[in-house]
Amino acid sequence: MLWIKSPKLEKPDIHPLSMEEVKIFLDNVQVRYNNFFVVAFFSGMRFGEMAALKWKNVDFKLGVIKVRETRVRGEEGMIKKTEDGNQRTDDSPAFRCHWIFAFSDR
């Protein structure tokens, strides 16, 4: 087994949407789904993390979302802590809670 090489997998080309395409999408999505997609586009959160998100983990004053739980196959569970003992927090410069207000109908 030591002499068998693993096949090389080609990484697919990823073509993210431009900001203009995101705006067009958000302008055309049903209003009830708008905030969900704003968070999806700008936070980098995984789908399961977004599905398990609770309002108590959103801090509008600090502009952060604390990722505490995930949902897999319909069941919620706590996120395992990282190597440094912390849980994930989405406070990247690319995402702030004000994006929700900038792109959503309130």
Sequence and secondary structure as in RCSB ss.txt:
>XXXX:A:sequence
MLWIKSPKLEKPDIHPLSMEEVKIFLDNVQVRYNNFFVVAFFSGMRFGEMAALKWKNVDFKLGVIKVRETRVRGE
EGMIKKTEDGNQRTDDSPAFRCHWIFAFSDR
>XXXX:A:secstr
 TT               HHHHHHHHHHS GGGHHHHHHHHHH   HHHHHT  GGGEETTTTEEE  EEEETTE
EEE    TTS   EE  TT  THHHHHHS  
